[in-house]
Amino acid sequence: MTPVILVTFAGRQTRMEILTQYIRRALDLGIIDEWHIWDFTRSADDHAWVTREFGPARYMGSKVPYQNAGTVSPSASFRTSARIRHDLHIALVPNDRPHECYEIAGGGWKNTHSVLRKIGREQLAHFDRSNEQTLWSKPTPGILSPGRPNEVTLSIDAAGAPILRINEVAIGTWPEINLSAGATVHIRGGWGADLELCDVDARTRRYIGNPNEQLPYYQAYEYYATRFEDFKDAVFLKCDDDIVYLDIDKLDGYIQFRRANPHYFIVSANVVNNGVCAYLQQAAGSIPTSVGEFEHPPGGFGGTLWESAERAAKLHGYFLVENGRTLPLPQPSVDWTERQSINFIAWLGQDLLHMALPQGDDEHALTIGVPTFLGRPSAIYSDFTVSHLSFGPQERGWDPTPLITAYEALMRSRLFPETEKPVLRAAG
């Protein structure tokens, strides 16, 4: 099987709601098999929206605070399959005492000890444990296995006491805690241990990167590269969260081109509002000079389009005026060896062998560094068009709301031509 996996680094709600409608349609049509949402949000509101919108968390970096994972009651155990080397943290919030919180740290201290603590509810959001109350401690050497997912079962006995088992070994039972009314279950890693919940296999799932890191995207590439055997047969797509148009009728053709041309390292879609693509589109006669003159960006990076909101708005307007015109390139595919913006790209799972990227400029690594080292070109595919809303420099003093509204109308006309406007959910 060669699954198609779309990766999106999320996420700004106002930018991403249109993309969500396109990708859900692609999932429904079976063009895409999985959508991996990497939560690199920078605001609490956007994080809350991504959490609500995109299903259960599959992966959490070691610095990610607790995430809601389910419930436990006397009649229904909580079960999960957790890949983690040490420091599996489980928090329980009693349904009848929502201001209380109990924390079980299994395999702490480098997989040597486990403890039960009573903590404040507010401590779910951070790692400071200076005010915790330790209720139980026990040596548990080797409790967690690094070689396979750990089977975790949390249950409540007839008297209301929680019982924890890991890999079929009873770790502890605590009759001093009464959970007869049930509890919500929260989970995290910590202290250098990332956590992957291997039983989360929804088509759309969240991956939560460590917060407040500069250039955090290496975390995603490292995740896939270290699981090479799991993903080597996949086709990967990666798109920005502000892709506001996607020609869904041509998406499968793009994927088939990617599969059929393994000599390319990455293959880019034909992107509206992308410096290299705009240069090639104009060279092919697809953009008249009345819209603007789009030069070859020096070395494939930056340029006058990249830094100008006015030029971007004129190009978007030209694309939108005829309900999403196509902007063909000079050839069906254009070989490219310089840098280019990676607004929507595809790579093959077999190339994860070369994609354990360091923290830094992933765009340079994927379009210059790795392909130059390997002696392989990249390509831009003409017959699949997407539209990218904006680059950072374009957003200075620019309100893109009218464009977002226009692209929402275009999305409705393409995906819901005979129905009323779909409701795009607002935060809060």
N, C-alpha and C positions, 0 to 999 in steps of 0.2 A: 504493500500500500504506500502511496506517495501523498500524504496529506498536504493540504494547502493551509498554511498558518499565516494569518495577518498579525503583525505586531504594531501597536500604536503606543507612542510615548504620550501619556495623558497628563493633564488634560484640563483645558479651559472650557467650561460648559458652554459659554457663548460661541466658542469657535467649533465645538465638537458635536453639537446636536444634529447638524445636517449630515455629517459623516456617519453618525450612528444609524440614521435611516437607510442610507445606501448599504452599509455593511450588513445590517440585519436582513435586507433583501437578498444580498449575495449569499448569506448563510442559508436562508430559506430555499434558495435555488440550488444549493449544493455546490456553488462555485468555490466558496471558501468553507473549510471544515472547522477551523477554530479561530477565535479572535482573542489574542492575548493583550490585555490592557495593562500597560506598565504605568503604575501610579507614581508619577514624578511631579505631582501637583505642588503648587507653591502657596495656595491659600486654603484656609479651613473650609470655605464654602465649596471650592472646587473639589477638595478631597471628599467632602460629604456627598456631593453629587455623584462622583465616580463610585463611591462605596454603595450608594443606593442603586445606581443605574446598571452596574456591570457584574453583579453576581458575586459568588463566593471568592475568597482569597485563596489562591493556590500557593503563593510564595511570598515570604516576608524577609526582607533584609534583617540583619542582626540588630539594627538600631531602630526598628519599627516597633512602636508601642502595641499594646494589646488590640486584637481585632476580634469582633464577635464571631463565634464559630458554631453556635447552636445552643441547645438546651439539654438539660438532664432532669429526670423526674423518677419517682419510685417505679413507674411503669415503663419507662423508656430510657435506656442507657445512652450516653454520649460515646460515640466511637469515631476514631480517625486513624489514619495511617500517616505517620510523621517521619519524614527524613530529616534528621538532625543529629549532630554528633554529641552534643551536651546541652545543658541548660534549656530543657523544655519547660516552659512556664504555662500553667493553666490557672485561670482565675475564675472563681465562682461567685456570682451575685445572687443571693437568695431572693426568690420572688416575693416573699412576705417581709423581707427586710432589705429593701433596695439600697439603703445607705451603708450596708455592711459589704465586705468583700474578703474573700479568702484566696490565698495564692499558694499553689503547689509548685515548687521548683524541683523538677525531676532531673537527676543527673547533673546537678550543679557542681561547681568546683572541679571542672574538667572531668565530669562523669564519675564522680566519687561519692557524692552525698546528695540527699534529698531533704527538703524542709517543707513545712506547712507554716504559713504566716497569716496573720490577720492584718490587712492593710486598709487604708482609706480608699474610698471609691475614686477619689481624684488621682490616686497613684496608678490607676490603669493607663494614664496618659503619659507617664514618664518612668524613669528607671531608678529614681532616688528611693532608697529603702532605709533612710536614717530613722524613720519613726515607726517601723513595722514592729509587730509583736510576734515573735517566733513561738509557735504552739507545739511543734514537733520537729525532730531532726533524727536522721538515721543514715548510717553509711550504706550506700547502694552502689558499690563498685561495678562498673561495666553495665549499668542498667540500660543504657541506650546503645544500639548497634550502629556503627557508621557504614556498614556494608549492605544494609537493606532498610526499607521503611519499617519503622517501629509501630507495632499495633497497640493502640492506646484505647482502653475502655474505662470509662468513669461511670459508676452506677451508684444507686442509693438503696440501702437495705430497708427492711420493713420498719425499722426504728427511725429511719430518716438519716442515717449516717452515710457519708460518701465513702466509696471504696475505689481505689485506683489500681489498675493492673496495666503493666507494660510488658508486651511480648509474653503474655499469659502468666506473668509472675505478679503476685500480689505485693504491691509496694507499701500500701498502708490503708488503714481504715480509721475513721476519726469520729467516735460516738459523741464527742463533746460538741459536734456541729450538727444541728438539726436542719436538714434540707427536705423535710416532708412535703413542703409546698413546691419543691422543684427550684431550679436555678438556671440563669443564663450562664453560658460557658464562653470564656474568652481565652485566646491563646496567642503566644508569641515565642520567639527564640530569645537571643540576647547574649551579651558578653562574648561576642565574636562568633556566635552560632546562628547561621541563617536557618530558616524553617520552611520546609516544603510539605504541604498537605497533599499526599499523593492520591487520596480518594476524591479530590475535587477534580472532576473531569467534564464539567459543563462546557458547552461549545464556546461560551463567552466567559472568561474568567480573569480575575485580577492578579497582578504581580506587583508587589509594593516594594519600591526601592527605598533605600535608606534616605531619610529626609535631610534637607538642608545641605546637600552636597553640590559643589560646583561641577558642571559637566558630568552628571550622574549616569549617563546612558551606557557607559561601559558595564554597568551591573547587568544589563539585559544580555549583552553579547557574551559576557562571561558565563551567565547562566546556561545559555544554549551550547556554548563551546564545551563546557565541562560535562554536558550530557550528550555528547556527540553520537553515541550509539543509539540513543532514543530518537534523535532528530535527523540522522544522516540521510534518510530517504525523503525528507519533507521538501516542499517548495515554500520558501519564506517570502512574504511581502512585508514591507515596512512603510507606513505612511505617517505623515505629520497629523497632528490632531486638528489642524485647520484646513484640511482638504474639504472644499465646499461643493465640489462637483466631481462626479465619477461616472464615466460612460460604462454603465454596468453591462450593456450589450456587447462590449468589446473586452471586458475583463478576462473572460476565459481564453480568448485568443492571445492576450498578453501572457497569461500563465503558460499556455502551450508553447509560445515562442521561447519563454524562459527555459522550459524543460528541454526543448529541442536544440538549444545552443549552449551547451555546458562550457564552451571555451571562454564565454564572457564571465567576468567575475561578478559584476552587478549589471542589471538591466533597469534603466529608468523608464517610467512612463513619459509620455509627451505632456509636459506640465505647463499650464498657463500660469504666468507670474513666476518664472524661473529664468535667470539670466541667460544660461546656455541655450535653453529651449527657445526663448524668445529670439535670440540671434539666429538660430537655425530655422525657426518658423518664418522669420522675415526673409532669410536667404532663399527660402522656397517660394516666396511670393504670397505667403499666407497672411502676413500682416502688412498693410500699406503704410507708407511713411507718414501719412496723415495721423496715424495713431501714435507715432513716435519712431525714432531711429534707435534700434537696439543693437548695440555693438557686441563684439566678441569680448566677454569679460576677461580681463587680464589673468591668464592662467586658469580661466574657468571660474574665478571667484570674484564676488563683489560686482562692481559696475554701477551704471547710472540707474538701472531699473531696481536693483537691490536696495538702493538707498533713497528712492523717491516714491512717496505716497501718491503724488500726482500722476506719475507715469504708470504706476500699478493700477490706479483707478481707471485711467483711460484704456489700458489693456483689458482689464476686466469688463469694462463697459462694451468694448468692441466684441468680446467673446459672448456677452450676454444678449446683445441687441437682437440677435436672431435665434434666441432660445437655445444658446449653446452651440455656436458654430465649431466646426473642426478646423484645426490649424496644422495641416500636414507638414512634415519635415521634407528635406530634399530627397531622401530615400526612405523606403519602408523601415529600415533601421540604420542608425548612424553610429559607426564605431567612434569611441571617444576615449582618449588617454589623459586628458587633463582633469582637473577638479571639476565637480559639478554639485549643485545642491541636491540633497537626497530627500526630496519631498515625498516621492513615491518610488520605491525601488524594489527589486526582487533579487534574491540569491538562492542558491541551492544548498540544501542541508549538508551535502558532502563538503562544501567549502567552510563549514564551521571549524574544520581542522585548522584554519588560518585566522579565526576570528575571535581569539581570546585577546581582545583589545585592552590596552592600558587606559587608565583614566586620562581623558584628553579630548582631542578633536576627532570624533568618530567619522565625520564627513571626510576629512583629509585621509584618514586611515583607510576608509572603504573605497575611495575613488582615486587616490594617489599611492599611498604607502604600500598596502598589500598587493594591489594589482601590478604596480611597478616591480616590486620584489619578485612576484611570480611570473612576470613577463606576459601578462594577460590583459587584453583590452576590456573595457566596459562598452555598453551600448545604450542608445536611446531609441525606444520603439515608437514608431510614428502613430500606429493605428489605435492606441488606447490613450485617451485624453482624460486628464484630471485637472482641476483648478485649485491652486494653492492661494489662500487668502492673502497672507502678508508675511514679510520678513520683519525682524525686530526694528531695523532702521526705518522701515516704511511706516511704522506705527507711531512715530513721534509726532504728536499733535494731530493725529488722524483719527477720525471716528469712522470705523468700517461698517457701522450699523446699516446704512442704506444698502451696501453691497450684500451683507448677510441676508437682509430681507429679500433682495432680488434672487440670491442663490437658493433661498428657501422656496421661493415661488417656482424656480426652475426644477428643484427637486420634487415638489408636489406634482408638477406637470409630467415628469418622467415616471415617477413611482406610483402616484395615486391619481391618474388622469380622470377617473370617473367618480371620485369620492371627494368628501370635504377635506379640508386641511387637517393633517394629523396633528395631534396635540404634542408639542415639544415641551417636555416637563421642565418646570422651573425649579431652581433650588429653593429650599426652605419649606 
